[in-house]
Amino acid sequence: MSLGAAASRTTNPLLLALLITVTGYVVATCRGRAQQPRAYSAFARLALAVLLVRLAFTVVLGSPVPGAHTLLTLPEVPLPHWAQGIRLGGRVTAEALVFTFYDGLRIAALLICVGAANALANPARLLKSLPGALYELGVAVVVALTFAPNLIADVQRLRAARRLRGRPDSGVRGLLQVGLPVLEGALERSVALAAAMDARGYGRSANVPAPVRRTTAALTLGGLLGVCAGTYGLLTTEGGGYGLPVLLAGVVAALAGLRLGGRRSLRTRYRPDPWDARAWLVSGSGAAVAGLLALASVRDPDTLHPGVVPLVAPALPLWPAAAVLLGLLPAFIVPKESP
């Protein structure tokens, strides 16, 4: 997910291709530990479809990007005056297609990074690793991470069953006939998950005095605001003096608020999952890539967002590319397991 945040900071196709390569290598290397290995390929196909749709829309509907290199001219459909700013057909320029390709590739890289998270993340370990104050948020994140892989597994299972029965499993007809059983299965799975969580005591809360609740809210909210203000100060030239102290104070206040907030959550831990040095390295490598790309987008925005007018080849910035390569660290430090 940190690599996805890094992908959102640039439209340089070379950096985005490097990010996609890094995520693909990590998924291929850690495939034995993958929870849903097919989720990555499904998200990759979705990313390719999004990119092609963006390019098709640019060809049909045009683009506001001016260009001098005309590739083709389509018949233009006249539209009424109230549809100003929209056109159908007309001139298609190389600059418009390149601009759309850059922007669509950023969305595709973000989807591929989300697919890698869905394929490799263990929702149960994620829920156990969160502090008690964030367990409601953790439940929502776990449900979100498990929805797409389970949906893909249901579709593949139903398509295989239809093929065994000699029924069509592709096309519009096959999609419509598969859609209802998939929705029914999702509803049944949601009800079963709710019942299992209720049986395990999720939603219980301890009686916490009102002053403690107000102090917790003040510390958490003030700490998050301090983190935002400190980060803004570090990323701007005017805030170099106050950025780091405010950021540290915000982190301390937010951690104190989370610590107090954990008192209202009644949880027991059976076989606690320790957060060891390897986990710090895995999460830190992704956070480092996101942070360094965010810093590069502020310090050198022209390199991370190459222009298309005039149409020139994008350059590969060296130190942002080296920062992206930090994302390969999990492929070497996570122990391998056979599928």
C-alpha positions, 0 to 999 in steps of 0.5 A: 500500500505504501508503494501505491501511495508512492505511485500516486506521486508521479506520472513518470512512466519509467518510475511507474514501470519500475514500481510495477516491476518491484511489486510483481517481483515481490509477489512472485518471490513470496507466492508461497506465503500469498493468501490469495495469489490469483488476486494479483493477476486479476488486479493486473488485468483490471489495471490494463483494462482501465488504461485501455479505457482511458486511451479509448475515451481520449480518442473518442472524446478528445483531450484538453491537452494541445498538440501539434502532432496529429495521428488521425482525424475522426469524423466529428459529431456536432453537439448542441451549445449546452455541451460546450467543452465536450466533443465526439471525434475530431483530431487525435494528437500524439500529445493527448495520447501520451498525457492520457497514457501517463495518467492512466499508467499511474492509476494502473500502478496504483491498482496493481499495488492494491492487488499485491496487498490483497494477494500477500496480506494476511488479514488475521495478522493485520487485525492482531497487530493493530492497537486496541483503540483501532480495532474497529478500523482494523475490522473494516480494513480486514473486510475490505482486504478479503472482499476482492479475493473472495469475490474472485474465488467465487467467480472462478469457482462458479465458472468452473462449475458451469463449464463442467455442466456444459453451460456458457461461462463467458460473455454477457449471458454467462456474466449475468448468470454468474452474478446472482450466485456470487452476490448470494455467496457474498451475503451469506459470507457477510452474515457468517462473518458477523455471527463469528465476530459476535460470538468472539466478543467483537464490539464489547467496550469497557466502561471508561470515565468521561475525562479519560474519553475526552483526553483520549480524543484530544490527544489523538486529534491533536496528535494527528493535526500535529503530524499533518502540520509537521509533515507540511513544514518538512516539505516546505522551505519556510517550515524547516524550523518548526516542522520536525518538533511539531511532527515529533510532538504530534507522533507522541500525542497520537501514540498516547491517545491510542494507548489510552483509547485501548483501555475501552477495548476488551480483547484477549490474545491467544498466541500473540503475534510479535512485531519483530525486526523483519516486520519493521523492515518490511513496513519501513521499506514501503514507508521509505519509498512513499516518503522519498517519492513524496519528497522528490515530487516537491523538490523536483516536480518536473522530473516526476511529472514530465511534460508532453508539450513539447513531446520529449522522452521522459528521463529516469531520475536516479535517486527516486529510482534508487528509492523505489528499489527499496521496495525489493527488500521484502523479497529478500528478508521474508523467509520462503515457504513452498505453496 
